[in-house]
Amino acid sequence: MERQEDQRIAVIEVLGRDGEVRALQRIQQWPAMIGRSVLCDVVLEDSHVAAEHALLLWDEQGPRLRLLP
């Protein structure tokens, strides 16, 4: 999937299982890959998350999260 330079910026709060904020991730490139892999834009250290778990998109409808197979 080709990335596009975009002026849209988002900040994602990564929460622990206790609901506490563990990290903040700034997103400036869309789409943004979320998962355990170090190649992802948002890396989650959680054994319940796939290496490439989800894709965060932003289109004319706004931000959307698509789970990957």
Secondary structure as GFF3:
##gff-version 3
##sequence-region A 1 69
A	DSSP	beta_strand	4	15	.	.	.	ID=ss1
A	DSSP	beta_strand	21	30	.	.	.	ID=ss2
A	DSSP	beta_strand	32	35	.	.	.	ID=ss3
A	DSSP	beta_strand	42	43	.	.	.	ID=ss4
A	DSSP	beta_strand	54	59	.	.	.	ID=ss5
A	DSSP	beta_strand	62	67	.	.	.	ID=ss6
###
